[in-house]
Amino acid sequence: MKITSSKIIYTVIIITLLTGFISSSVALLLGFLFNVFLKNPFKKYEHKSISILLKVSVVGLGFGMFINETIKTGKEGFSLTVSTILITVFLGVFLSKLFKIDHKLGHLITSGTAICGGSAIAAIAPTIRAKGKVISVALGIVFLLNSIALFIFPPLGHFLELTQKQFGLWCAVAIHDTSSVVGAALEYGDEALRIATTVKLSRTLWIIPLAIFSMFFFKTKGEKIKIPYFILLFILAIIINSFHLLPEFFTQFIVVLAKRLLIVTLFLIGMSISIRDIKSIGIKPILLAILLWGFISIFSLLYIL
């Protein structure tokens, strides 16, 4: 009976989220509360659903962008991207040794902070042969900080009177996961959303050189590197929109649908956050993650301002 009621409530929430009346931060909170009080009736499909929906949403947002402004935005964020990734990686290696944290756990937390959260962790983990427990802890910390970022970044942006451009660039660099970056930018405005999505996805491509560095650093040559191929579909969507290969009303519909699917994705991410997992993490890995996050947030904000 309880499982049936959970499925009914789950379905009602998903339908409500698709109407567009619920914000990204509220959707995340709803997912967390649902998991605490009712439990996810479709837990075995959780991670796969999040991955697919996020990729579909990001590709859909490409139908609202144009080539010229995308290239311009990518160039503007390039130097900030390179500098923050390099400094964060080396700072992460230093702090992991200082706190005597498991090297692989420290490296996964660092990778997630430097590039794109859970996606970077999932891509780097096989190249350093990280164990399941280490991967779970790193993902748990990143998802926790992502959730906090989704709530605090938009109000901070308004408090600091950041422009749409400044906020889009800031959250693309300072927030770990693509889902939370897009979710925060979605609440701030359309221009912020376009800039944040472009810069974050260009940042995601840095998974490849980081994975190669990781293999040499941990001496695990020969492992496969997961390349985020969905970015090619995102670029294709931008090209289609730039050359008006589809009717404008149709591309607008795709963008609206993509935004709403993103809200659903954040609800599912909220359901993946477990209080029990958070309690089992330990203070040192969380401290490492917070220090790295604090550094990349403050450094990028000062750079932008």
KEDOKOL-975947 format. One line per field, with one value per residue: x negated, y negated, z negated of N, C-alpha, C in turn; residue in three letters. Coordinates in steps of 0.1 Angstrom, whole numbers, plus 2048, in hexadecimal, padded with zeros to 3 digits. Atoms other than C-alpha are relative to their C-alpha. Layout:
BEGIN
nx = c(X,...)
ny = c(Y,...)
nz = c(Z,...)
cax = c(X,...)
cay = c(Y,...)
caz = c(Z,...)
cx = c(X,...)
cy = c(Y,...)
cz = c(Z,...)
resn = c(ALA,...)
***
This chain:
BEGIN
nx = c(7F8,809,806,7F7,7FE,80C,7FF,7F6,805,80B,7FA,7F9,80B,807,7F7,800,80D,7FF,7F8,809,7FD,809,80E,80A,804,7F5,7FF,80A,7FB,7F4,805,806,7F6,7F9,809,801,7F3,7F9,809,7FF,7FA,807,80E,80A,801,803,80C,7FF,7F6,806,80A,7F9,7F9,809,805,7F5,7FD,80B,800,7F4,803,807,7F7,7FD,80D,805,80E,809,800,806,80E,805,7FF,80B,80D,801,801,80B,80C,7FC,7FE,80D,807,7F9,802,80E,802,7F8,806,80C,7FD,7FA,80B,807,7F7,7FE,80C,800,7F6,802,7F4,803,804,7F6,7F4,803,801,7F2,7FA,807,7FC,7F2,800,808,7FA,7F2,7F9,7FE,805,80F,803,7FD,809,80E,800,805,80E,809,7FC,7FA,7F6,7F2,7FE,806,7F8,7F3,803,803,7F3,7F7,804,7FE,7F1,7FC,804,7F8,7F2,802,803,7F4,7F9,807,806,7F7,7FF,80D,801,7F8,805,80C,7FB,806,7F8,7FD,80D,809,7FB,801,80E,804,7FB,806,80D,800,7F7,806,7F9,7F9,7F1,7FF,804,7F5,7F5,802,7FF,7F2,7F8,805,7FB,803,80E,809,7FF,808,80F,804,800,80B,80D,801,802,80E,808,7FE,80A,80D,800,80A,80E,801,800,80E,808,7FD,806,80E,802,7FE,807,7F6,7FF,7F8,7F2,7F7,7FC,7F3,7FF,7F2,7FC,7F3,804,800,7F1,7FD,805,7F8,7F4,803,801,7F2,7F9,807,7FD,7F1,7FC,7F3,7F7,803,7F7,804,80C,7FC,7FA,80B,807,7F7,7FF,80D,801,7F7,806,80B,7FA,7FD,80D,804,7F8,805,80C,7FC,7FD,80C,807,7FC,805,808,80C,806,806,80B,80B,80C,803,80B,7FC,7F6,808,807,7F7,7FC,80C,802,7F4,802,80B,7FC,7F5,806,809,7F9,7F8,80A,805,7F4,7FD)
ny = c(80C,80C,801,805,80E,807,801,80A,80D,802,804,80D,80A,800,808,80E,806,803,80C,80C,808,7FD,804,7F5,7FD,7F9,7F2,7F9,7FE,7F6,7F3,7FC,7FE,7F4,7F5,7FE,7FC,7F6,7F8,800,7F4,7FC,802,7F9,808,80E,805,800,80B,80D,801,802,80D,80C,801,804,80E,808,801,808,80E,804,805,80E,807,803,7FD,80C,803,7F5,801,80C,7FD,7F6,807,809,7F8,7F7,802,7FD,7F1,7FA,804,7FA,7F1,7FC,803,7F7,7F2,800,802,7F3,7F7,805,7FF,7F2,7FB,807,7FA,7F1,7FA,7F6,808,7FF,807,80E,803,800,80C,80B,800,805,80F,807,800,7FF,7F7,7F2,7FB,7FF,7F4,7F4,7FE,7FE,7F5,7F4,802,7FE,7F3,803,7F6,805,808,80D,808,803,80B,80C,804,805,80D,809,802,808,80E,805,804,80D,80A,803,809,80C,808,80B,80C,807,808,80D,808,806,807,7FB,800,7F3,7FB,7FD,7F5,7F4,7FC,7FC,7F3,7F5,7FD,7FE,7F5,7F4,7F8,807,801,80B,80D,804,803,80D,80A,800,809,80E,806,7F9,803,7F9,7F2,7FD,801,7F5,7F3,800,800,7F3,7F5,801,7FC,7F2,7F9,7FE,7F3,7F8,802,7FD,7F2,7FC,804,7F7,7F3,801,803,7F4,7F5,7F6,802,7F6,801,808,80D,803,80E,805,802,808,80E,802,802,80E,809,7FE,808,80E,802,7FF,80C,80B,800,800,7F4,7FC,80C,807,7FC,7F2,801,806,7F5,7F7,807,800,7F2,7FC,806,7F8,7F3,803,801,7F2,7FA,805,7F8,7F2,802,802,7F3,7F8,804,7F8,804,7F6,801,80C,7FE,7F6,805,804,80F,805,801,80B,80C,802,804,80E,809,801,807,80E,806,802,80A,80D,803,803,80C,80B,801,805,80D)
nz = c(800,802,7F3,7F7,803,7FC,7F1,7FD,803,7F7,7F3,801,801,7F3,7F7,805,7FC,7F2,7FD,800,80B,80B,7FD,801,80E,806,7FA,807,80E,7FF,7FE,80D,809,7FB,804,80E,806,7F9,7F9,7F1,7FC,7F4,803,7F7,7F4,804,7FB,7F2,7FC,802,7F6,7F3,800,800,7F3,7F7,804,7FB,7F1,7FD,802,7F4,7F5,803,7FF,7F3,7FF,803,80E,808,7FE,808,80E,803,800,80C,80C,7FF,809,80D,801,801,80C,80B,800,804,80E,808,800,808,80D,805,803,80C,80C,802,807,80D,809,800,7FA,7F5,7F4,7F5,804,7FF,7F2,7FA,806,7F9,7F2,800,803,7F6,7F3,7FE,80A,7FE,7F3,801,809,7F8,7F5,806,808,7F9,7FB,80C,807,80E,805,800,80C,7FE,7F6,806,809,7F8,7FA,80B,803,7F5,7FF,80C,7FD,7F4,806,807,7F6,7F9,809,805,7F5,7FB,809,801,7F4,801,80A,7FB,7F4,7F4,7F4,7FB,7FA,80B,808,7F8,800,80D,804,7F7,805,80F,804,7FB,7F7,7F5,804,80A,7F9,7F7,809,806,7F5,7FC,809,7FF,7F4,7F3,7FB,809,7FD,7F4,803,809,7F9,7F6,807,807,7F7,7FB,80C,801,7F6,807,805,7F9,805,80E,800,7FC,80B,80B,7FD,803,80E,808,7F9,7FC,7F2,7F8,804,7F6,805,7FC,7FA,800,7F2,7FF,7FD,7F1,7FD,805,7F5,7F5,803,7FE,7F2,7FA,804,7F9,7F2,7FF,7F8,805,803,80D,80B,805,808,80C,808,805,80B,80C,805,806,80D,809,802,80A,80D,804,803,80D,80A,801,808,80E,806,801,80B,80B,80C,805,7F8,805,80E,7FF,7F8,808,800,7F8,7F2,7FE,802,7F4,7F6,803,7FD,7F1,7FB,805,7F8,7F2,800,803,7F5,7F4,802,800,7F2,7F8,804)
cax = c(800,7E4,7D2,7F1,7F7,7D3,7D7,7F6,7E6,7C7,7DB,7EF,7CE,7BE,7DD,7DD,7B8,7BF,7D8,7BB,7CA,7AF,78C,76C,762,785,785,764,772,792,77D,769,788,799,77B,77B,7A1,7AC,78E,788,79F,789,767,756,75D,751,72E,734,753,73F,723,73B,751,734,725,746,74D,72A,72D,750,743,72C,74A,74C,728,715,6F2,6E2,6ED,6E3,6C0,6BC,6C8,6B0,693,69B,69D,67E,662,677,67F,65A,64D,668,664,63E,63D,659,649,627,637,64C,62D,61C,63A,640,61C,61F,63F,633,652,652,640,65B,678,666,65F,684,690,677,681,6A6,69F,687,69D,6C0,6CA,6D8,6D0,6AB,6AB,6BC,6A3,683,68C,685,664,656,667,67B,690,6B6,6B5,69D,6B2,6D2,6C2,6B5,6D7,6E9,6D4,6D7,6FD,700,6EC,6FF,720,713,706,728,737,71C,70E,72D,732,70D,70D,729,719,6F8,70C,6FC,707,716,6F4,6E0,6F7,6F8,6D2,6CE,6E6,6D8,6B6,6BF,6DB,6D0,6EB,6FA,71E,719,707,724,73D,72E,72B,74E,75B,745,74F,74D,72C,71C,729,71A,6F8,6F7,700,6E7,6CA,6D2,6D3,6B2,6A4,6B1,699,67C,686,670,64F,656,65D,63B,62A,63B,62F,60B,60E,61C,608,627,620,637,658,675,67E,6A3,6A8,6C8,6D5,6F7,6E4,6E2,709,70A,6F4,709,728,718,70F,733,740,726,72F,755,758,777,795,790,7AF,7A2,77F,790,7A5,786,775,793,796,770,773,790,77E,761,778,783,75E,757,774,765,743,753,760,73D,731,731,72D,71D,703,6FB,6F5,6DD,6C6,6B0,6A3,682,690,6AC,692,67D,69B,6A6,683,680,6A3,69C,67C,68B,6AA,696,67B,693,6A9,68B,67F,6A2,6A6)
cay = c(800,7E8,7F0,7E9,7C7,7BE,7C5,7AF,792,796,794,776,763,76C,75E,73F,739,73B,71F,707,6F9,706,6F7,70C,708,712,730,73B,737,74A,767,768,766,781,798,792,798,7AE,7BE,7C0,7DA,7DB,7DB,7F4,7DC,7BD,7B8,7C1,7AA,78D,793,795,778,761,768,764,743,735,73E,72F,70E,70D,705,6E3,6D9,6CB,6D3,6B0,6A9,6CC,6C9,6A6,6B3,6D1,6BA,6A3,6C0,6D2,6C2,6C4,6E9,6F2,6DF,6EC,711,711,6FF,714,735,72C,71E,73E,753,73E,73D,763,76A,750,75F,783,78B,7AA,79E,7AB,79D,77B,77C,784,768,750,75B,756,733,729,733,740,753,775,778,772,78B,7A5,79F,79E,7BA,7D7,7C7,7C9,7EA,7DA,7F2,7EF,7E2,7C6,7BC,7BC,7A5,78D,78C,787,769,759,75E,74F,72F,72D,72C,710,6FD,6FE,6EC,6D2,6C7,6B5,6A0,699,68E,675,669,663,653,669,665,682,687,686,69E,6B7,6B8,6BA,6D7,6EA,6E9,6EA,704,728,73A,730,736,71E,704,704,705,6E6,6D3,6DC,6C9,6AB,6A5,6B0,69F,6AE,6D0,6CE,6C3,6DC,6F9,6F0,6EA,709,720,712,718,73C,744,740,762,771,760,765,78A,78E,77B,792,7B1,7A6,798,7B9,7CE,7E0,7DE,7F0,7E7,7DA,7B6,7AD,790,77B,780,76F,74E,754,756,735,725,734,725,703,707,711,6F3,6DB,6E4,6E5,709,70E,6F6,6DD,6E8,70C,702,6EC,70A,720,706,703,729,72C,713,727,748,738,730,755,75F,74A,75B,77D,770,765,788,796,783,799,78D,7AE,7AA,787,792,7AE,797,789,766,765,76D,753,739,73F,73B,71B,70B,713,706,6E7,6E1,6E5,6D0,6B3,6B4,6B5,699,682,68A,682,662)
caz = c(800,7F6,817,82B,81A,81F,845,846,834,849,869,85D,854,876,889,873,87A,89F,89D,895,875,85E,85C,85E,83A,82E,845,835,812,81C,828,807,7F2,807,801,7DC,7D6,7F2,803,829,838,857,847,85E,87B,868,874,898,89A,88C,8A5,8C3,8B9,8B2,8D4,8E6,8D3,8DC,901,901,8F3,912,928,917,91E,93C,949,947,923,918,927,917,8F5,8F7,8FF,8E2,8C9,8D6,8C1,8A2,8A9,8AE,890,878,883,880,85E,850,85A,84B,82C,828,82A,810,7F8,7FC,7F0,7D4,7C6,7CD,7E1,7F8,817,82F,81B,819,83E,847,830,841,864,85C,84E,86A,888,887,867,86B,890,889,86C,882,89E,888,871,88A,895,871,868,84B,836,834,810,819,838,823,808,822,834,813,80A,82C,82D,80A,814,835,821,80B,829,83A,81C,814,836,845,825,823,847,841,821,833,850,86A,88D,8A0,8B2,892,87F,89C,89E,878,872,890,87F,85A,859,85E,871,893,885,868,87E,897,87A,869,88A,893,874,87C,8A0,8C5,8CD,8AE,8B8,8DB,8CE,8B2,8C8,8E3,8CB,8B6,8D4,8E2,8BF,8C0,8DE,8C5,8B8,8D3,8CA,8A5,8AB,8BD,8A1,887,899,897,874,867,87F,88E,8B3,8CC,8BB,8D1,8CF,8D0,8E9,8E5,908,901,904,92A,92B,917,932,94D,93D,93D,962,96B,958,967,98A,983,990,97A,975,959,946,945,938,91E,913,910,8FA,8E3,8E1,8DA,8BD,8AE,8B2,89F,882,882,883,864,852,85A,84D,82D,828,82C,80E,7EF,7CB,7C2,7DE,7D2,7AE,7BA,7CE,7B2,7AB,7BE,7E1,7DC,7CF,7EE,805,7F3,7F5,81A,820,80C,81F,842,839,82B,845,862,853,84E,872,880,86C)
cx = c(7F7,7F9,809,803,7F4,7FF,809,7FB,7F5,804,806,7F5,7FA,809,800,7F3,800,808,7F7,803,7F7,7F2,7F6,7FC,80C,802,7F5,804,80B,7FA,7F9,80A,808,7F8,800,80D,807,7F7,803,805,7F9,7F1,7F6,7FE,7FA,7F4,800,80A,7FA,7F6,807,807,7F7,7FA,80A,803,7F5,801,80C,7FE,7F7,808,804,7F4,7FC,7F1,7F7,7FF,7FA,7F1,7FA,800,7F5,7F2,7FE,7FE,7F3,7F5,804,802,7F2,7FA,807,7FE,7F2,7FD,807,7FA,7F3,803,807,7F6,7F9,808,803,7F4,800,80A,7FF,80D,7FB,7FE,80B,80D,7FD,800,80E,807,7FB,805,80E,801,7FA,808,80F,807,800,7FB,7F1,7FC,802,7F6,7F2,7FF,7FA,7F1,7F6,804,805,80A,80E,802,7FA,808,80D,7FE,7FE,80D,809,7FC,803,80F,805,7FC,808,80E,7FF,7FE,80D,809,7F9,7FB,809,801,7F3,7FD,807,7FA,7F3,803,7F8,809,803,7F3,7F7,805,7FF,7F2,7FC,806,7FB,7F3,801,809,7FB,808,808,80F,802,7FC,80C,80C,7FF,802,80E,809,7FB,804,7FB,7F2,7F6,800,7F8,7F1,7FB,7FF,7F4,7F2,7FE,7FD,7F2,7F7,800,7F6,7F3,7FF,7F5,7F2,7FE,7FF,7F2,7F6,801,7FA,7F1,7FD,802,7FA,80A,802,808,80E,808,804,80E,801,80F,805,80D,7FD,801,80F,804,7FB,808,80D,7FE,7FF,80E,807,7FB,804,80F,805,80D,808,7FD,809,7FD,7F3,803,807,7F6,7F9,808,801,7F3,7FF,809,7FB,7F4,805,803,7F3,7FB,808,7FA,7F2,802,803,7F4,7F7,805,7F9,7F5,7F2,7F7,7F9,7F4,7F4,7F4,7FC,7F5,803,809,7F8,7F8,809,804,7F5,7FE,80B,7FF,7F6,805,80C,7FB,7F7,807,808,7F7,7FB,80B,802,7F4)
cy = c(7F3,7FE,7FA,7F1,7F8,7FE,7F5,7F2,7FC,7FB,7F2,7F5,7FE,7F7,7F2,7F9,7FC,7F4,7F3,7F6,801,7FD,80C,803,807,80E,809,804,80A,80E,805,804,80D,80C,803,806,80B,80B,801,80D,806,7FF,806,7F9,7F2,7FA,7FF,7F5,7F2,7FD,7FC,7F3,7F4,7FE,7FB,7F1,7F7,7FE,7F7,7F1,7FA,7FA,7F2,7F8,7FE,801,7F5,7FD,80B,800,7F5,803,80A,7FA,7F8,808,809,7FE,803,80F,807,7FE,807,80F,803,7FD,809,80E,800,7FD,80C,80A,7FD,802,80F,806,7FA,806,80F,807,80A,7F9,801,7F9,7F1,7FC,7FF,7F3,7F3,800,7FB,7F1,7F8,7FF,801,80B,80E,806,802,80C,80D,803,803,80D,80D,7FE,801,80C,7FD,80B,7FA,7F7,7F2,7F7,7FB,7F4,7F3,7FA,7FA,7F2,7F5,7FD,7F7,7F1,7FA,7FB,7F3,7F5,7FB,7F6,7F2,7F7,7F5,7F4,7F8,7F7,7F3,7F7,7F9,7F7,804,7FF,80F,807,805,80C,80D,805,805,80E,80B,805,805,80C,80D,806,7F8,7FE,7F4,7F2,7FB,7FC,7F2,7F5,7FE,7F7,7F2,7F9,807,7FE,808,80F,804,800,80B,80D,801,802,80E,80C,800,805,810,808,802,80D,809,7FE,804,80F,806,7FD,80A,80E,800,7FD,80D,80D,80C,7FF,80B,800,7F8,7F3,7FD,7F2,7FC,7FD,7F8,7F1,7FD,7FE,7F2,7F7,801,7F9,7F1,7FD,800,7F3,7F4,7FE,801,80C,805,7F3,7FB,805,80E,7FF,7FA,80B,809,7FA,800,80E,804,7FA,808,80E,7FE,7FF,80F,807,7FC,806,80E,7FF,7FE,80D,809,7FC,807,7FA,80A,800,7F4,802,809,7FB,7FD,7F2,7FC,7FF,7F4,7F3,7FE,7FB,7F1,7F6,7FE,7F8,7F1,7F9,7FC,7F6,7F2,7FB,7FC,7F3,7F4,7FE,7F9,7F1,7F6)
cz = c(800,80E,80B,7FE,803,80F,804,7FD,809,80D,800,800,80E,80A,7FC,804,80F,804,7FF,7F4,7F4,803,7FE,7F2,7F8,805,7F9,7F2,7FF,801,7F3,7F6,803,7FC,7F1,7FA,808,807,80F,804,80D,7FF,809,80D,7FE,808,810,805,7FE,80B,80E,801,800,80E,80A,7FE,806,80F,804,7FF,80C,80B,7FD,801,80F,800,7FB,7F1,7F8,801,7F7,7F1,7FC,7FF,7F3,7F3,800,7F6,7F2,7FD,7FE,7F3,7F4,7FF,7FB,7F1,7F7,7FF,7F7,7F1,7F9,7FD,7F3,7F3,7FC,7F8,7F2,7F6,7FF,804,80B,80D,80B,7FD,801,80F,807,7FB,808,80E,801,7FE,80C,80D,800,7F7,803,80D,800,7F7,807,80B,7FB,7F8,806,803,7F4,7F8,7F2,7FD,7FF,7F4,801,80A,7F9,7F6,808,807,7F6,7FC,80A,801,7F4,802,80B,7FB,7F9,80A,807,7F8,7FE,80C,806,7F6,7FF,80C,800,7F5,805,80D,80C,80C,804,805,7F5,7F8,808,800,7F2,7FC,808,7FB,7F2,7FB,807,80C,80B,7FC,7F7,806,808,7F7,7FA,80A,805,7F7,802,80D,80D,804,7F7,803,80D,7FE,7F8,807,80A,7F9,7F8,809,806,7F5,7FF,809,7F9,7F8,806,7FC,7F2,7FE,804,7F5,7F4,802,7FD,7F2,7F7,806,804,80F,806,7FD,80B,7FA,806,806,800,80E,802,803,80F,804,7FC,80B,80D,7FF,802,80F,807,7FD,807,80E,803,808,7FB,7FD,7F2,7F5,7FB,7F7,7F3,7F7,7FA,7F4,7F3,7FA,7F9,7F2,7F5,7FD,7F6,7F2,7FB,7FC,7F2,7F5,7FE,7F8,7F2,7F9,7FF,7F4,7F3,7F3,7FA,807,7FB,7F3,801,806,7F7,802,80A,80F,803,7FE,80D,80B,7FE,803,80F,806,7FD,809,80E,801,7FE,80B,80D,7FF,801,80F,808,7FD,803)
resn = c(MET,LYS,ILE,THR,SER,SER,LYS,ILE,ILE,TYR,THR,VAL,ILE,ILE,ILE,THR,LEU,LEU,THR,GLY,PHE,ILE,SER,SER,SER,VAL,ALA,LEU,LEU,LEU,GLY,PHE,LEU,PHE,ASN,VAL,PHE,LEU,LYS,ASN,PRO,PHE,LYS,LYS,TYR,GLU,HIS,LYS,SER,ILE,SER,ILE,LEU,LEU,LYS,VAL,SER,VAL,VAL,GLY,LEU,GLY,PHE,GLY,MET,PHE,ILE,ASN,GLU,THR,ILE,LYS,THR,GLY,LYS,GLU,GLY,PHE,SER,LEU,THR,VAL,SER,THR,ILE,LEU,ILE,THR,VAL,PHE,LEU,GLY,VAL,PHE,LEU,SER,LYS,LEU,PHE,LYS,ILE,ASP,HIS,LYS,LEU,GLY,HIS,LEU,ILE,THR,SER,GLY,THR,ALA,ILE,CYS,GLY,GLY,SER,ALA,ILE,ALA,ALA,ILE,ALA,PRO,THR,ILE,ARG,ALA,LYS,GLY,LYS,VAL,ILE,SER,VAL,ALA,LEU,GLY,ILE,VAL,PHE,LEU,LEU,ASN,SER,ILE,ALA,LEU,PHE,ILE,PHE,PRO,PRO,LEU,GLY,HIS,PHE,LEU,GLU,LEU,THR,GLN,LYS,GLN,PHE,GLY,LEU,TRP,CYS,ALA,VAL,ALA,ILE,HIS,ASP,THR,SER,SER,VAL,VAL,GLY,ALA,ALA,LEU,GLU,TYR,GLY,ASP,GLU,ALA,LEU,ARG,ILE,ALA,THR,THR,VAL,LYS,LEU,SER,ARG,THR,LEU,TRP,ILE,ILE,PRO,LEU,ALA,ILE,PHE,SER,MET,PHE,PHE,PHE,LYS,THR,LYS,GLY,GLU,LYS,ILE,LYS,ILE,PRO,TYR,PHE,ILE,LEU,LEU,PHE,ILE,LEU,ALA,ILE,ILE,ILE,ASN,SER,PHE,HIS,LEU,LEU,PRO,GLU,PHE,PHE,THR,GLN,PHE,ILE,VAL,VAL,LEU,ALA,LYS,ARG,LEU,LEU,ILE,VAL,THR,LEU,PHE,LEU,ILE,GLY,MET,SER,ILE,SER,ILE,ARG,ASP,ILE,LYS,SER,ILE,GLY,ILE,LYS,PRO,ILE,LEU,LEU,ALA,ILE,LEU,LEU,TRP,GLY,PHE,ILE,SER,ILE,PHE,SER,LEU,LEU,TYR,ILE,LEU)
***
